[in-house]
Amino acid sequence: MPKEFYTERDIEDLFKRGTTALELSDDVVLTELAYEKAQRLGVKLIARHDTPPAAPVRPYIAKPVAPPPAPAVHGQPEDLRKRVHTAVAEKLGTQVDSALLDAILDRVLAALER
């Protein structure tokens, strides 16, 4: 059986004729723009799966990744500030502006205290 292709224009025409749903199968192919147009117009796409037919499977995008836990702050923030400042200065030497490093450390430590 030949495949039936739908473009953005086809979806607009279906919607203007009163079609509110379109059944998708292996023989029905929607372009990406047609899929987006159907979503915008409220045309219900009835399919066996949640991904649009033209969309590639991207497991690294489909599954949300939990953010890493916030690092534990050991000791007083001022002690931590000095240790980090010293470590960065030793690593980067004159490449880092001391005032800029202090401003960055202020923001990071304020975020950790929340």
C-alpha positions as CSV (number, residue, x, y, z in Angstrom):
1,M,0.0,0.0,0.0
2,P,1.5,3.4,-0.9
3,K,2.3,5.9,1.8
4,E,0.2,9.0,2.2
5,F,2.2,12.2,2.9
6,Y,0.8,15.3,4.6
7,T,2.4,18.7,4.4
8,E,1.6,21.9,6.4
9,R,-0.7,23.0,3.7
10,D,-2.6,19.7,3.7
11,I,-3.2,20.0,7.5
12,E,-4.5,23.6,7.0
13,D,-6.9,22.3,4.3
14,L,-8.1,19.5,6.5
15,F,-8.7,21.9,9.3
16,K,-10.7,24.3,7.1
17,R,-12.9,21.4,6.0
18,G,-13.7,20.6,9.6
19,T,-11.4,17.7,10.3
20,T,-10.4,17.7,14.0
21,A,-8.5,14.4,14.1
22,L,-6.1,12.5,11.9
23,E,-5.3,8.8,12.4
24,L,-1.6,8.1,11.9
25,S,-0.2,4.7,10.9
26,D,2.9,3.3,9.1
27,D,1.3,4.4,5.8
28,V,0.7,8.0,6.9
29,V,3.7,10.4,7.0
30,L,3.6,14.0,8.3
31,T,6.3,16.5,7.6
32,E,7.7,18.2,10.7
33,L,5.9,21.4,9.7
34,A,2.7,19.5,9.2
35,Y,3.0,18.0,12.7
36,E,3.7,21.5,14.2
37,K,0.7,23.0,12.3
38,A,-1.6,20.3,13.6
39,Q,-0.5,21.0,17.1
40,R,-1.1,24.8,16.6
41,L,-4.5,24.3,15.1
42,G,-5.6,21.7,17.6
43,V,-5.9,18.8,15.1
44,K,-5.6,15.7,17.2
45,L,-3.1,13.2,15.9
46,I,-4.1,9.7,16.8
47,A,-1.1,7.4,16.9
48,R,0.3,4.4,18.7
49,H,3.3,6.3,19.9
50,D,3.9,9.9,21.3
51,T,6.7,11.0,18.9
52,P,5.8,12.6,15.6
53,P,6.3,10.2,12.6
54,A,9.1,12.2,11.1
55,A,11.0,12.8,14.4
56,P,14.1,10.8,15.0
57,V,14.4,8.9,18.3
58,R,16.7,10.8,20.6
59,P,16.8,9.1,24.0
60,Y,19.2,11.7,25.3
61,I,16.5,14.4,24.7
62,A,13.4,12.3,25.4
63,K,14.3,11.4,28.9
64,P,14.9,14.3,31.3
65,V,18.1,14.0,33.3
66,A,18.0,14.9,37.0
67,P,20.3,17.7,38.0
68,P,23.3,16.6,40.0
69,P,22.9,17.1,43.8
70,A,24.3,20.4,45.1
71,P,27.8,19.9,46.6
72,A,28.0,19.9,50.3
73,V,29.6,23.0,51.8
74,H,32.1,21.9,54.5
75,G,33.3,24.5,56.9
76,Q,32.6,28.2,57.0
77,P,31.9,29.9,53.7
78,E,34.8,32.3,54.2
79,D,37.2,29.4,54.6
80,L,35.8,27.8,51.5
81,R,36.1,31.1,49.7
82,K,39.8,31.4,50.6
83,R,40.6,27.8,49.6
84,V,38.9,28.1,46.2
85,H,40.4,31.6,45.5
86,T,43.9,30.2,46.4
87,A,43.4,27.1,44.3
88,V,42.3,29.1,41.2
89,A,45.0,31.6,41.6
90,E,47.6,28.9,41.8
91,K,46.2,27.1,38.8
92,L,45.7,30.2,36.5
93,G,48.3,32.6,37.9
94,T,48.0,36.0,36.3
95,Q,45.4,34.9,33.8
96,V,42.6,35.6,36.3
97,D,41.5,38.9,37.6
98,S,41.3,38.8,41.4
99,A,38.3,41.1,41.6
100,L,36.4,39.1,39.0
101,L,37.2,35.9,40.8
102,D,35.9,37.4,44.0
103,A,32.6,38.4,42.3
104,I,32.2,34.9,40.9
105,L,32.9,33.3,44.3
106,D,30.3,35.6,45.9
107,R,27.6,34.5,43.5
108,V,28.5,30.8,43.8
109,L,28.6,30.8,47.6
110,A,25.3,32.8,47.8
111,A,23.7,30.2,45.6
112,L,25.0,27.3,47.8
113,E,23.6,28.9,51.0
114,R,20.0,28.9,49.6
